[in-house]
Amino acid sequence: MTAMAPMTLTPQAAGRRRKRRFIRAIKRVGLYLAAVVFTVFAVFPFYWMLLTSFKTNRDLYVGATDLSHIPWIFNEMPTLQHVQLLFLGTPYLIWVRNTVLVGAVVVLITLAFAVPAGYALARLTGRWGERLGIGIFLTYLVPPTLLFIPFARVIAVLGLQNSPWALVLVYPTFTIPFCTWLLMGFFRSIPRDIEEQGMIDGYSRWSVIRKIVLPLAVSGILTAVIFAFTLVLQEFVYALTFISSVGKMTVSLGVPVALVRGDVFYWGSLMAAALITSIPIAIIYNLFIDRFIAGLTAGALKG
Amino acid sequence: MLRRDAHPGVAPAAIFRRRTLADREDLLGRILLAPALIYVILLVAAPLALAILLSFSASFAGSLEFHWTGLRNFATIIQDPQFRLALRNTALFTIISQALVIVLAVTAAHVLDAAFAGKRVVRFLLLLPWAVPVSLAAMAWTWIFDSTFSVINWTLRVAGLLDGWLYWFGDPTLAMIAIITVHVWRMFPFATVIVLAGMTAVPLDIREAAVIDGASFWRRLFQVNLPLLLPIITVSVLFGVVFTSTDLGVVWLLTRGGPYNSTHVLSTLAFQRGILGANLGQGAAIAIFLLPVLMLAAIGMLQVARRTEVGS
């Protein structure tokens, strides 16, 4: 019966219907338009990096007062000369190597501290552990801006000025709190029953951790590794404070500070470096972002 | 026979061992937790205390001497117009950029939440600004705002919106606009993703009920969606405030605090005085002014966590 109703529409009802459909179409268009605006704003600098990386110098360095020369497109054939210069004529690869080495050591240190701590906070410490967990997470909010000055003194006392070891010592101050928090959430999500079953079967708590929990936590630990590494890759303030020689810099310091000749920046190579460095991180972030957000908002989304 | 005999012997031993470990569970927890806790205390809490101590002292890089001078550093910087300007700029950049971020993020999250083709692609692209190292992003923007080659100037002129010329880093107001743009660009994708996570946590039937009851878009936004999203928006704003107010890279790489030292924020001024100027005590005193912001943010986050805990 109800299915018959549309057949007997009055003209006014049909008009109202058409109007509603029109409004819906407008809303749809508005939605797409908004999505496009947001995306363009977010992506524009990356598009600009891409253009700059592959433009010839003649195409690149045309003053913006020349209105006939359109800067938004390639006016000449794209070139690889900036990329070539970046890899062969600048210390970029040395910075990449430095970053990877510092990152690897920091990741190892972070795991050695954060995996046991995350498990302990998730399983072994009860109520006060939860408070302590929040406390450890809050230390992640203490920014480099407050710590670089006292660290300058500490690093001087230890004689680590201009040494990658300064970074290795300092970077875990943000990776450990962050990864402990991340891993705590992850260990909590493993069903308690599995561990209890293991202990009923005669395993000690220690063998339960080794033989049951850690294999189950591999993906969580991998997430922690990825985030610890990207946090290291993104860090700028400590590197700026402690590292002064070009050969010891990391990517995020060397590219903005040392790709300069006198006052002139190598914009093509600089943008190529920015692009090459950010795209892999962006892809990795995209794969892991849900867990990252879940970790950050665990408090606010609880229940 | 032997095995059946052996078995009952094993069981009590297993029970015995399990009970002692259960007794020691708290101890094991402490042992596993201790290294991380000690690291954090030694390398976050102690340096923080040292920062406070340094701010009450005359300390210079290059010498390890340490003279207690009480409030002299604070007295000096409070009379320093440069410092007052940095304090004002920090507040200005943080408040304006975060206000814009909230509006943009809530809107963007609503757009992304409505199902449409290409949603995953848009989400990936929106995450790019957050993923790129801040120092590299700052260089891209420096190039975009370049005084000779700025694509923004070109586009504005072609569109007929600009007659003269915008020297982005040569004019204090324009430089501030540039800095705020970069902060907004960097933080709004992150806020969007957080708000989006919050929206998926809001029960769909509540939102649908509001639609069925015929509530208008604005009414739904202000009386249903926003109140439900409030905790999550608070969290994202608190993160945004902390990250923006303490950021050094953006201002340092875009303007170095210029033109005429007009865009310094607390972090860049602390860097200039404390590290480049080697006056650690004064640098520490400048940076310490960020501490109240951080404490308020921490308290805010604890409140949100507690309230949602009670509510659930």
Interface residues (C-beta under 8 A of the other chain):
Chain A: R28 L31 Y32 A34 A35 F38 T39 F41 A42 V43 F44 P45 F46 W48 M49 T52 L60 Y61 V62 G63 A64 T65 L67 P71 W72 A112 F113 A114 P116 A117 Y119 A120 L121 R123 L124 T125 G126 G129 L132 I134 I136 L138 T139 L141 V142 P143 P144 T145 L146 L147 F148 I149 P150 F151 A152 R153 V154 A156 V157 L169 V170 P172 T173 I176 P177 T180 M199 G202 S204 R205 W206 T230 L233 Q234 F236 V237 L240 T241 V251 S252 L253 V255 P256 F265 W267 L270 M271 A273 A274 T277 S278 I281 A282 I284 Y285 N286 I289 D290 I293 A294 L296 T297 G299 A300 L301 K302 G303
Chain B: V10 A14 R17 R18 L21 A22 E25 D26 L28 G29 R30 L32 L33 P35 A36 L37 Y39 V40 L43 V44 A45 P47 L48 L50 A51 L54 S59 A61 L64 L104 T107 A108 V111 L112 A114 F116 G118 V122 R123 F124 L125 L126 L127 L128 P129 W130 A131 V132 P133 V134 S135 L136 A137 A138 M139 A140 W141 W143 I144 T148 F149 S150 V151 N153 W154 T155 R157 V158 W165 W185 F188 P189 T192 V193 I194 A197 G198 A201 P231 I232 T234 V235 F239 V242 F243 T246 D247 L248 G249 W252 L253 L266 S267 A270 F271 G274 I275 L280 G283 A284 A287 I288 L290 L291 L294 A297 A298 M301 L302 V304 A305 T308 E309 G311 S312
